[in-house]
Amino acid sequence: MAFIDYYKILGIDKTATEKDIKNAYRKLARKHHPDLNPNDPEANKRFQQLNEANEVLSDPEKRKKYDQYGENWQHAEAYEQAKQQQSRQQQSYSGGAGGHDFDYEGFGQGGDFSEFFQSMFGGTGGGGSARGRGRQGGFRGQDLNANLQLSLQDIAESHKQTLTVNGKNIRITIPAGVENGQTIKITGHGGPGANGGPAGDLYITFQVANDSKFKREGSNLYATIKLDLYTAILGGEITADTLTGKVKLKVKPETQNGTKVKLKGKGVPVYKKDGEFGDLYLTYEIELPTNLTDKQKQLFEELAKS
């Protein structure tokens, strides 16, 4: 996987403060958000890179390693461990070879971590050399993060969906009832391993937005439904929208404005609990008639006097 300069992605320099990083990320994330660029794969790719850059640079420990080791920052601990091992071996060779220093794997006298990473990530060097004999085990690939935008209708039932992450198509199952902000792990679909190491994992975060009709709270849905004055007073039957279609409701006579009714089982599926659903709560909003005729006004006047 090609190296990504996180500072360049966010348009900041290495002296940027935490506030600078936060502001830069927010500005660019809004610009490249998939919701605003639904048919632009490059914008979606850019948005993923912004999330990755923000995740690293907004974390002081990760940023410190990134600044020191660059593209190999995730292998910093392995480097430090190898360096300590080399130091112990160097002391051993020094004590048993008449006091002569032994430069193992480029460390010690003038060696640095770039040479170490070169050897670990496919550097040259013959099988009989000190470099070949000292090569460590493989490194695990980098974990990747991606966001998936979903509507409430998308989570009404489990379904398959194909995502393009890092240039690869991955088919996953979207479980019914996933929560906004919930993250799942797809093992082995992250960055490729190095020196024979395993691939990293892919973490997908679901972003489930409320729509214009419903507001979600847990597995329950809430909505407002308009009711004309005549039906509110006399009663009757109306049609209401639910997440999976329309239903008919009976309205009791003399229904008051703000009355709430519960439609059991018409909410969001409960995550990983087959056959369990939340409820839909509807609040009646009574609409007063407008543009009344003289005759209608007279009838209301008579009603007011009675």
VEXDOKOL-861006 format. One line per 5 residues: number of its first residue (from 1); their letters; for each residue x negated, y, z negated of C-alpha. Coordinates in nm, 3 decimals, decimal comma. Each point is the difference from the previous one (the first is absolute). Example, Ala and Ser with C-alpha at 12.3 -4.5 7.8 and 13.67 -1.06 7.14 Angstrom:
<recs>
1> AS> -1,230:-0,450:-0,780; -0,137:0,344:0,066
</recs>
This chain:
<recs>
1> MAFID> 0,000:0,000:0,000; -0,141:0,339:0,103; -0,120:0,231:-0,274; 0,246:0,278:-0,087; -0,134:0,327:-0,138
6> YYKIL> 0,257:0,076:-0,268; -0,112:0,360:-0,040; 0,037:0,058:0,374; 0,345:-0,166:0,001; 0,122:0,248:-0,265
11> GIDKT> -0,184:0,294:0,158; -0,201:0,080:-0,315; -0,366:-0,001:-0,099; -0,177:-0,199:-0,272; 0,022:0,289:-0,249
16> ATEKD> 0,381:-0,009:0,007; 0,176:0,000:-0,338; 0,279:-0,236:-0,101; 0,246:0,280:0,072; -0,149:0,053:0,348
21> IKNAY> 0,037:-0,372:0,074; 0,360:-0,005:-0,123; 0,100:0,308:0,201; -0,170:-0,124:0,316; 0,167:-0,339:-0,026
26> RKLAR> 0,348:0,145:-0,058; -0,029:0,237:0,294; -0,122:-0,262:0,247; 0,229:-0,275:-0,130; 0,303:0,218:0,067
31> KHHPD> -0,126:0,079:0,351; -0,068:-0,363:0,097; 0,278:-0,171:-0,196; 0,164:-0,279:0,208; 0,346:0,144:-0,064
36> LNPND> -0,103:0,316:0,186; -0,180:-0,192:0,274; 0,217:-0,310:0,054; -0,133:-0,080:0,349; -0,363:0,092:-0,049
41> PEANK> -0,223:-0,298:-0,092; -0,302:0,228:-0,032; 0,178:0,207:-0,266; 0,083:-0,319:-0,191; -0,365:-0,110:0,020
46> RFQQL> -0,113:0,344:-0,116; 0,247:-0,013:-0,290; -0,145:-0,334:-0,114; -0,354:0,141:0,017; 0,109:0,300:-0,207
51> NEANE> 0,142:-0,230:-0,269; -0,320:-0,205:-0,003; -0,219:0,310:-0,027; 0,213:0,148:-0,277; -0,002:-0,325:-0,196
56> VLSDP> -0,380:-0,004:-0,008; -0,084:0,369:-0,038; 0,267:0,072:-0,262; -0,147:-0,271:-0,225; -0,318:0,134:-0,169
61> EKRKK> -0,164:-0,344:-0,031; 0,074:-0,101:0,359; -0,110:0,339:0,128; -0,330:-0,026:-0,187; -0,075:-0,336:0,162
66> YDQYG> 0,110:0,126:0,340; -0,227:0,305:-0,024; -0,296:-0,218:-0,097; 0,046:-0,300:0,228; 0,214:0,128:0,287
71> ENWQH> 0,172:-0,271:0,203; -0,137:-0,268:-0,235; 0,142:0,158:-0,314; 0,216:-0,302:-0,083; -0,316:-0,213:-0,027
76> AEAYE> -0,178:0,236:-0,239; 0,016:-0,243:-0,293; -0,149:-0,278:0,212; -0,285:0,230:0,097; -0,075:0,092:-0,361
81> QAKQQ> 0,005:-0,364:-0,106; -0,234:-0,100:0,282; -0,233:0,285:-0,084; -0,018:-0,109:-0,363; -0,070:-0,357:0,110
86> QSRQQ> -0,276:0,122:0,233; -0,153:0,200:-0,283; -0,018:-0,309:-0,220; -0,151:-0,202:0,283; -0,245:0,276:0,074
91> QSYSG> -0,123:-0,005:-0,358; -0,034:-0,379:0,021; -0,207:0,018:0,319; -0,212:0,282:-0,143; -0,085:-0,207:-0,307
96> GAGGH> -0,092:-0,313:0,194; -0,190:0,144:0,299; -0,285:0,187:-0,156; 0,197:0,316:-0,062; 0,100:0,062:0,365
101> DFDYE> 0,349:0,145:0,056; 0,238:-0,196:0,225; 0,253:0,200:0,202; 0,307:-0,226:0,020; 0,277:0,082:0,251
106> GFGQG> -0,116:0,355:0,049; 0,047:0,092:-0,366; -0,261:0,117:-0,244; -0,271:0,214:0,156; 0,192:0,239:0,220
111> GDFSE> 0,290:-0,238:0,080; 0,359:0,128:0,002; 0,353:-0,135:0,015; 0,039:0,064:0,376; -0,252:-0,275:0,074
116> FFQSM> 0,180:-0,230:-0,239; 0,334:0,055:0,170; -0,161:-0,052:0,340; -0,117:-0,343:-0,111; 0,338:-0,086:-0,151
121> FGGTG> 0,200:0,117:0,302; -0,190:-0,170:0,280; -0,355:0,139:-0,014; -0,274:-0,172:0,200; -0,270:-0,199:-0,176
126> GGGSA> -0,117:-0,354:0,055; 0,121:-0,299:-0,190; -0,341:-0,053:-0,157; -0,053:0,357:-0,113; 0,053:0,138:-0,347
131> RGRGR> 0,304:0,188:0,135; 0,162:-0,318:0,139; -0,070:-0,200:-0,313; 0,134:0,276:-0,225; 0,329:0,052:0,179
136> QGGFR> 0,295:-0,005:-0,240; 0,351:-0,145:0,056; 0,262:0,167:0,220; 0,195:0,310:-0,093; 0,378:0,022:-0,012
141> GQDLN> 0,158:0,238:0,251; 0,156:0,332:-0,088; 0,361:0,009:-0,123; 0,230:0,205:0,223; 0,308:0,202:-0,093
146> ANLQL> 0,302:0,080:0,215; 0,338:0,166:-0,053; 0,323:-0,128:0,152; 0,298:0,233:0,033; 0,338:-0,169:-0,064
151> SLQDI> 0,361:0,115:-0,018; 0,260:-0,134:-0,241; 0,148:-0,199:0,289; -0,341:-0,161:0,057; 0,003:-0,153:-0,348
156> AESHK> 0,360:-0,119:0,007; -0,127:-0,346:0,095; -0,333:-0,176:0,044; -0,141:0,018:0,353; -0,318:-0,038:0,201
161> QTLTV> -0,193:0,301:0,125; -0,322:0,040:0,199; -0,252:0,261:-0,115; -0,312:0,126:0,174; -0,280:0,043:-0,253
166> NGKNI> -0,361:0,072:0,096; 0,079:-0,093:0,360; 0,154:-0,336:-0,088; 0,366:-0,108:0,010; 0,115:-0,161:-0,325
171> RITIP> 0,346:-0,155:-0,040; 0,133:0,020:-0,354; 0,327:-0,061:-0,181; 0,166:0,306:-0,153; 0,174:-0,130:-0,314
176> AGVEN> 0,351:0,126:-0,063; 0,025:0,256:-0,278; -0,365:0,116:-0,009; -0,055:0,310:-0,211; -0,135:0,332:0,121
181> GQTIK> -0,374:0,003:-0,070; -0,020:-0,378:-0,042; -0,321:-0,157:0,134; -0,056:-0,352:0,130; -0,329:-0,173:0,083
186> ITGHG> -0,065:-0,183:0,327; -0,302:-0,219:-0,074; -0,280:-0,009:0,257; 0,133:0,276:0,227; -0,235:0,275:-0,117
191> GPGAN> -0,342:0,090:0,137; -0,227:-0,280:0,127; -0,251:-0,155:-0,238; -0,374:0,037:0,045; -0,273:-0,264:0,012
196> GGPAG> 0,259:-0,277:-0,004; 0,211:0,153:-0,279; 0,383:-0,012:-0,005; 0,221:0,272:0,142; 0,154:0,255:-0,232
201> DLYIT> 0,371:0,031:-0,073; 0,267:0,230:0,141; 0,218:0,193:-0,245; 0,329:0,129:0,140; 0,194:0,265:-0,191
206> FQVAN> 0,370:0,030:0,082; 0,147:0,349:0,020; 0,379:-0,030:-0,020; 0,183:0,328:0,055; 0,351:0,088:-0,114
211> DSKFK> 0,218:0,094:0,297; 0,270:0,262:0,040; 0,276:-0,233:-0,118; -0,144:-0,184:-0,296; -0,230:0,064:-0,291
216> REGSN> -0,174:-0,302:-0,148; -0,074:-0,059:-0,366; -0,140:-0,346:-0,056; 0,241:-0,240:0,169; 0,297:0,235:-0,023
221> LYATI> 0,112:0,250:0,262; 0,180:0,330:-0,051; 0,199:0,204:0,250; 0,262:0,273:0,023; 0,312:-0,055:0,208
226> KLDLY> 0,240:0,276:0,106; 0,368:-0,037:-0,079; 0,274:0,222:0,141; 0,237:0,167:-0,243; 0,310:-0,182:0,120
231> TAILG> -0,152:-0,346:-0,044; -0,137:0,100:-0,340; 0,348:0,106:-0,115; 0,216:-0,265:0,166; -0,247:-0,288:0,017
236> GEITA> -0,079:-0,204:0,309; -0,276:-0,188:0,177; -0,334:0,124:0,129; -0,307:-0,147:0,170; -0,340:0,021:-0,170
241> DTLTG> -0,351:-0,074:0,127; -0,220:-0,256:-0,176; -0,356:-0,112:0,073; 0,126:-0,293:0,209; 0,315:0,145:0,159
246> KVKLK> 0,334:0,164:-0,069; 0,260:-0,102:-0,260; 0,356:0,113:-0,074; 0,081:0,150:-0,338; 0,332:0,064:-0,168
251> VKPET> 0,029:0,342:-0,162; 0,224:0,035:-0,302; 0,254:0,286:-0,008; -0,112:0,312:-0,189; -0,371:-0,082:0,038
256> QNGTK> -0,208:0,279:-0,151; -0,301:0,170:0,157; -0,324:-0,167:-0,114; 0,163:-0,338:-0,061; -0,252:-0,285:0,030
261> VKLKG> 0,073:-0,348:0,131; -0,231:-0,302:0,001; -0,029:-0,242:0,289; -0,151:-0,307:-0,159; -0,274:-0,174:0,199
266> KGVPV> -0,017:0,271:0,267; -0,336:0,136:-0,110; -0,355:-0,110:0,089; -0,105:-0,366:-0,024; -0,190:-0,073:-0,321
271> YKKDG> -0,364:-0,064:0,092; -0,087:-0,372:0,018; 0,336:-0,103:-0,152; 0,208:-0,162:0,272; 0,370:0,078:-0,015
276> EFGDL> -0,034:0,284:-0,253; 0,089:0,356:0,095; 0,035:0,336:-0,167; 0,319:0,205:0,014; 0,115:0,299:0,203
281> YLTYE> 0,141:0,294:-0,196; 0,219:0,245:0,192; 0,098:0,344:-0,126; 0,313:0,159:0,148; -0,033:0,358:0,117
286> IELPT> 0,345:0,146:0,069; 0,019:0,237:0,297; 0,253:0,284:-0,016; 0,195:0,066:0,319; -0,080:0,312:0,203
291> NLTDK> 0,177:0,202:0,272; 0,340:-0,065:-0,159; 0,313:0,097:0,190; 0,259:0,226:-0,159; 0,223:-0,300:-0,054
296> QKQLF> -0,279:-0,191:-0,179; -0,078:0,299:-0,220; 0,370:0,027:-0,087; 0,007:-0,365:-0,102; -0,298:0,051:-0,230
301> EELAK> 0,164:0,308:-0,151; 0,313:-0,200:-0,070; -0,212:-0,277:-0,151; -0,178:0,251:-0,224; 0,333:0,133:-0,129
306> S> 0,148:-0,341:-0,075
</recs>
